[in-house]
Amino acid sequence: MVIQELLEKYKIKDMVDWENINADLIITDPPFGIQFSGKPTNYHRNVKNVVDGYVEWKVSEYGWKTQQLLACVKKNLKPKWR
């Protein structure tokens, strides 16, 4: 719950909203299993555990979205970590 409290305190809904965070560390959870060729049941996703607002990206979006993520991380880390 600490993370949720911080998000609410600073009104951060998305990394796109970040500006001059000056962070020592940023932890992300980038997508995995791009173009997964196994059976969907191997993925083991339980719909009950998916957070509200989750949006599945199209495979064609992964490259661009990952570039956006890395650019956001770079501009919001302390200069010594860039």
ABEGO torsion letter per residue (X at the ends): XAAAAAAAAAGBABAAABBGAGBABBBBBBBBGBGBABBAAAAGBBAAABBBGBBBBBAAAAAAAAAAAAAAAAAABBAAAX
